[in-house]
C-alpha cells in the first residue's frame, strides 16, 4: 500500500510604494525683496538682496546610500528678460532690470535651459565628503541666492516692481552619483517672488543771480538764473524760494553789515508778475522724468534811490519738496 502526502506552499508578495526604492529631491528658494530703491543714486549696482535656498534629497528604504547630484534651474520669471544680459521686474509694462546669481560676488548668473543657458543651473552634490544621504534617510544643503539691480535706470517710474518664479520658470533635476546635470525629467520648485519699491527722490542745484554793475537805479534791472532739478520719473515735486536774509516787505540785498539795502524780486514768469516764494500758489510744480529739468528764475531790481557804492548780496535757499 502506498501513501502519498501533499504539502501546500503559501506564497505572498509585499508591494512597497515607489518612494521606498527611489531617490527623491526638492528645492525651495525664499522671496527676494530689494526694499526701497533710489534709481537716481548712481550706485553700481543700484541695490542688492539675497534669500535662502534649501535643497533636500531622500532615499528609499531599499536603495543603497551614496552620492546624489541635484541641479536647480531658474528661468526668466514673469517679468521676462532681454535675451542677453538681464531679467526684469515690472510695474505694469515698465521694466526694472536685475539678475540672480550663484555667488556672493554676483559674477555667475543663475540660469536655466534657454535662459542664460551658458551660465546654466546651480549644481549641488550630496556626497560622503559633504552630506551623505543614508539608507532610507534625507539630507539638506542650505545655500543662498544673490541678486542685484543694474545701474543706469534713472527713468524707471515710482512704484512697486515684481516678478514671480512659478512652475514654468523653475526646474529641479537629480540623479544618483556625482554626475553631470541630467538631460531630461525633473519638476518645478515652489513659487518665489522678486520685488523692489522704486521710491521718489530728487536733487537740486542753483546758479547765482548777478544783476551786474550800476552807478544808479533810475529804472528796473532784469536778470535771470537757473535751478536744475532731477527727480524720479513720475514723482511730483515743487520748488520754493526763501525770502532771503534781509526781508522787510520785499527781498533785499545788503551792503556788508551796514543799513544800506537794495530791494529786488524773484519771479516764476518772464513778465515778472508771478512772485516766487514758498507756500501754495507761489511755488513751481512739476513731475520728475528721471533726468535733469531746468527752471528759470526771473529777477528784477526795481527803480529805487541809489544807495551807497559797494557790493550788495543776499542768500536765497531753494527747497524742493517731493
C-alpha positions as CSV (number, residue, x, y, z in Angstrom):
1,X,0.0,0.0,0.0
2,X,1.4,3.3,-1.0
3,X,0.9,6.5,0.9
4,X,1.2,10.0,-0.7
5,X,1.5,13.3,1.1
6,X,0.8,16.7,-0.2
7,X,2.4,19.9,1.0
8,X,0.8,23.3,0.3
9,X,3.1,26.3,-0.1
10,X,1.8,29.7,0.8
11,X,3.3,32.5,-1.3
12,X,2.9,36.2,-0.8
13,X,4.3,39.4,-2.4
14,X,4.9,42.6,-0.5
15,X,4.3,45.6,-2.6
16,X,6.2,48.7,-1.5
17,X,5.5,52.2,-2.7
18,X,7.8,53.7,-5.3
19,X,9.3,56.0,-2.7
20,X,10.8,53.0,-1.0
21,X,13.0,52.4,-3.9
22,X,13.9,55.7,-5.5
23,X,16.0,58.9,-4.8
24,X,13.8,62.0,-4.5
25,X,15.0,65.6,-4.3
26,X,13.3,69.0,-3.9
27,X,14.4,72.7,-3.7
28,X,13.0,75.8,-2.2
29,X,14.0,79.5,-2.6
30,X,12.8,82.3,-0.3
31,X,11.4,85.6,-1.6
32,X,13.9,88.2,-2.7
33,X,13.0,91.8,-1.7
34,X,15.2,94.7,-2.6
35,X,13.2,97.1,-0.5
36,X,13.3,100.8,-1.3
37,X,15.5,101.6,-4.3
38,X,16.7,105.1,-5.4
39,X,17.3,104.8,-9.1
40,X,18.9,108.3,-9.2
41,X,21.7,107.3,-6.7
42,X,24.3,106.5,-9.4
43,X,25.3,103.4,-7.4
44,X,26.5,100.3,-9.2
45,X,24.6,98.1,-8.5
46,X,21.6,100.2,-7.5
47,X,20.6,97.7,-4.9
48,X,21.5,94.1,-3.7
49,X,19.5,91.4,-1.9
50,X,19.7,87.7,-1.1
51,X,17.4,84.9,0.0
52,X,17.8,81.4,1.5
53,X,18.0,78.3,-0.7
54,X,17.4,74.7,0.6
55,X,17.9,71.5,-1.4
56,X,16.7,68.3,0.2
57,X,17.2,64.7,-1.0
58,X,15.8,61.5,0.4
59,X,16.5,57.8,-0.3
60,X,14.1,54.9,-0.3
61,X,14.3,52.1,2.2
62,X,15.5,49.7,-0.4
63,X,18.0,52.0,-2.1
64,X,21.7,51.8,-1.3
65,X,23.3,55.0,0.1
66,X,25.7,57.1,-2.0
67,X,26.3,60.3,-3.8
68,X,23.5,62.3,-5.4
69,X,23.5,65.2,-7.8
70,X,20.9,67.9,-7.9
71,X,20.6,70.8,-10.5
72,X,18.4,73.8,-9.9
73,X,17.4,75.8,-13.0
74,X,15.9,79.3,-12.9
75,X,14.3,80.9,-15.9
76,X,13.3,84.5,-16.6
77,X,10.4,84.8,-14.3
78,X,7.1,86.5,-15.2
79,X,8.9,89.8,-15.8
80,X,10.8,88.3,-18.7
81,X,14.4,89.0,-19.8
82,X,16.2,90.9,-22.6
83,X,17.6,87.6,-24.2
84,X,21.1,88.7,-23.3
85,X,22.1,90.4,-20.0
86,X,19.3,90.9,-17.5
87,X,15.9,89.8,-16.1
88,X,13.2,92.2,-15.4
89,X,10.8,93.1,-12.6
90,X,7.8,95.1,-13.9
91,X,5.4,97.8,-12.8
92,X,2.7,97.3,-15.4
93,X,4.8,97.5,-18.6
94,X,7.6,99.4,-17.0
95,X,10.8,97.2,-16.6
96,X,13.4,97.3,-13.9
97,X,16.5,95.3,-14.8
98,X,18.1,92.9,-12.3
99,X,19.7,89.5,-12.2
100,X,20.1,86.4,-10.0
101,X,23.5,84.9,-9.1
102,X,25.0,81.8,-7.7
103,X,27.8,83.6,-5.9
104,X,28.2,86.5,-3.5
105,X,30.5,88.3,-5.9
106,X,27.5,88.3,-8.3
107,X,29.6,87.2,-11.2
108,X,27.9,83.9,-12.0
109,X,24.4,84.3,-13.3
110,X,21.9,81.6,-12.2
111,X,20.4,80.3,-15.5
112,X,18.3,77.6,-17.0
113,X,17.6,75.9,-20.3
114,X,17.4,78.7,-22.9
115,X,17.6,81.5,-20.3
116,X,21.2,82.4,-19.6
117,X,21.9,78.9,-20.9
118,X,25.7,79.5,-21.0
119,X,25.6,80.2,-17.3
120,X,23.4,77.2,-16.6
121,X,21.8,75.9,-13.4
122,X,23.4,75.6,-10.0
123,X,24.7,72.1,-9.2
124,X,24.7,70.5,-5.8
125,X,26.3,67.2,-4.8
126,X,25.4,65.2,-1.8
127,X,28.4,63.1,-1.1
128,X,30.4,61.4,1.7
129,X,32.7,64.4,1.6
130,X,29.8,66.8,2.4
131,X,26.4,65.4,3.1
132,X,25.8,61.7,2.8
133,X,22.2,60.5,2.2
134,X,21.8,57.4,4.3
135,X,19.6,54.4,3.6
136,X,16.0,55.5,4.0
137,X,17.0,58.9,5.2
138,X,17.2,62.5,3.9
139,X,19.7,65.4,3.9
140,X,19.5,69.1,3.2
141,X,22.1,71.5,1.8
142,X,21.4,75.2,2.8
143,X,22.6,77.8,0.4
144,X,22.0,81.5,-0.6
145,X,20.8,83.1,-3.8
146,X,22.2,86.6,-4.6
147,X,20.5,89.4,-6.6
148,X,21.3,92.9,-7.7
149,X,19.6,95.7,-9.6
150,X,21.5,97.0,-12.5
151,X,22.6,100.7,-12.7
152,X,21.6,103.3,-15.3
153,X,17.8,103.0,-14.9
154,X,17.1,106.7,-14.0
155,X,13.8,106.8,-15.9
156,X,12.1,103.9,-14.0
157,X,8.9,105.3,-12.6
158,X,8.0,105.3,-8.9
159,X,6.2,102.2,-7.7
160,X,6.4,98.5,-6.8
161,X,8.1,96.2,-9.3
162,X,7.7,92.4,-9.1
163,X,8.4,89.2,-10.9
164,X,7.3,85.7,-9.9
165,X,9.1,82.4,-10.4
166,X,6.3,79.9,-10.9
167,X,6.1,76.4,-12.3
168,X,7.2,77.3,-15.9
169,X,10.2,79.2,-14.7
170,X,11.9,76.7,-12.3
171,X,13.1,73.2,-12.6
172,X,14.9,70.6,-10.4
173,X,16.7,67.6,-11.9
174,X,18.5,64.9,-9.9
175,X,20.4,61.6,-10.3
176,X,22.4,59.1,-8.3
177,X,26.1,59.7,-8.2
178,X,28.4,62.6,-8.6
179,X,27.4,63.2,-12.3
180,X,26.6,66.0,-14.7
181,X,23.2,67.5,-14.7
182,X,20.6,65.1,-16.1
183,X,19.4,65.9,-19.6
184,X,15.7,65.3,-19.0
185,X,13.0,64.9,-16.4
186,X,12.6,67.0,-13.3
187,X,9.9,69.0,-11.6
188,X,9.3,72.6,-10.6
189,X,10.2,74.1,-7.2
190,X,7.8,76.2,-5.1
191,X,7.0,79.7,-6.2
192,X,9.2,82.6,-5.1
193,X,8.9,86.3,-5.8
194,X,11.3,89.1,-6.6
195,X,10.3,92.6,-5.7
196,X,11.6,96.2,-5.4
197,X,10.0,99.6,-4.5
198,X,11.3,102.5,-6.6
199,X,10.9,105.5,-4.3
200,X,10.6,109.2,-5.1
201,X,13.9,111.0,-4.8
202,X,15.2,114.4,-6.0
203,X,18.3,116.5,-6.2
204,X,18.5,120.3,-6.8
205,X,21.2,122.8,-7.7
206,X,21.2,126.5,-8.5
207,X,23.3,129.2,-10.2
208,X,23.9,132.6,-8.7
209,X,21.9,135.6,-9.9
210,X,24.0,138.6,-10.7
211,X,22.3,141.9,-11.5
212,X,25.6,143.4,-12.7
213,X,27.2,146.8,-12.1
214,X,25.3,150.1,-12.0
215,X,26.0,153.6,-10.9
216,X,22.4,154.4,-10.2
217,X,19.0,152.7,-10.3
218,X,16.6,155.0,-12.2
219,X,15.0,152.1,-14.0
220,X,14.3,148.4,-13.4
221,X,17.2,146.0,-13.9
222,X,16.3,142.4,-15.0
223,X,18.4,139.3,-14.9
224,X,17.7,135.6,-15.0
225,X,19.3,132.5,-13.5
226,X,18.5,128.8,-13.4
227,X,17.7,126.0,-11.0
228,X,18.3,122.4,-12.0
229,X,16.2,119.6,-10.5
230,X,16.4,115.8,-11.1
231,X,13.6,113.7,-9.7
232,X,12.5,110.1,-10.1
233,X,10.2,109.5,-13.1
234,X,6.6,110.3,-12.3
235,X,7.4,111.7,-8.9
236,X,5.6,115.1,-8.3
237,X,7.7,117.9,-7.0
238,X,7.6,121.6,-6.1
239,X,10.3,124.2,-5.7
240,X,10.0,127.1,-3.3
241,X,12.4,130.0,-2.7
242,X,13.0,131.6,0.7
243,X,12.7,135.3,1.4
244,X,16.5,135.6,1.9
245,X,18.3,137.0,4.9
246,X,17.2,140.6,4.8
247,X,13.5,140.6,4.0
248,X,11.4,143.5,5.1
249,X,8.3,143.9,2.9
250,X,10.4,142.6,0.0
251,X,13.6,140.8,-0.5
252,X,16.7,142.9,0.0
253,X,20.4,142.7,-0.8
254,X,22.6,144.3,1.9
255,X,25.9,146.1,1.8
256,X,28.1,144.3,4.2
257,X,26.9,144.9,7.8
258,X,25.6,148.3,7.0
259,X,22.0,149.5,7.0
260,X,22.2,150.1,3.2
261,X,20.0,147.8,1.1
262,X,18.7,147.3,-2.5
263,X,15.3,145.7,-2.8
264,X,14.7,143.1,-5.5
265,X,12.2,140.4,-6.5
266,X,12.2,136.8,-7.9
267,X,9.5,135.6,-10.2
268,X,8.2,132.4,-11.9
269,X,7.4,134.1,-15.3
270,X,9.2,136.3,-17.8
271,X,6.7,139.1,-17.3
272,X,7.6,139.1,-13.7
273,X,4.1,139.2,-12.4
274,X,4.1,135.8,-10.5
275,X,6.2,136.0,-7.3
276,X,8.3,133.0,-6.5
277,X,8.5,132.3,-2.8
278,X,7.0,129.5,-0.6
279,X,3.5,128.2,0.1
280,X,0.6,127.3,-2.2
281,X,0.4,129.3,-5.3
282,X,3.9,130.7,-5.0
283,X,6.0,127.7,-6.0
284,X,6.9,126.0,-9.2
285,X,5.4,122.5,-9.6
286,X,6.4,119.6,-11.9
287,X,6.8,115.9,-12.3
288,X,10.1,114.0,-12.5
289,X,11.4,112.5,-15.7
290,X,14.5,110.7,-14.2
291,X,16.7,113.4,-15.9
292,X,17.6,117.0,-15.3
293,X,15.0,119.6,-15.6
294,X,15.9,123.3,-15.8
295,X,13.8,126.1,-14.2
296,X,14.3,129.7,-14.9
297,X,14.3,132.3,-12.1
298,X,13.4,135.7,-13.3
299,X,14.9,138.5,-11.2
300,X,14.2,142.2,-11.1
301,X,15.7,145.2,-9.2
302,X,13.0,147.8,-9.4
303,X,13.8,151.5,-9.8
304,X,14.8,153.0,-6.4
305,X,17.0,155.5,-4.8
306,X,20.7,154.8,-5.3
307,X,22.3,153.6,-2.1
308,X,26.0,153.8,-1.1
309,X,28.5,152.3,-3.5
310,X,29.6,148.7,-2.9
311,X,28.6,145.1,-3.4
312,X,25.2,144.1,-2.2
313,X,24.4,140.5,-1.6
314,X,21.7,138.2,-0.3
315,X,21.3,134.4,0.2
316,X,18.1,132.7,-1.0
317,X,17.5,129.0,-0.3
318,X,15.8,126.9,-3.0
319,X,13.9,123.9,-1.5
320,X,12.5,121.0,-3.4
321,X,9.6,119.1,-1.9
322,X,8.6,115.6,-3.2
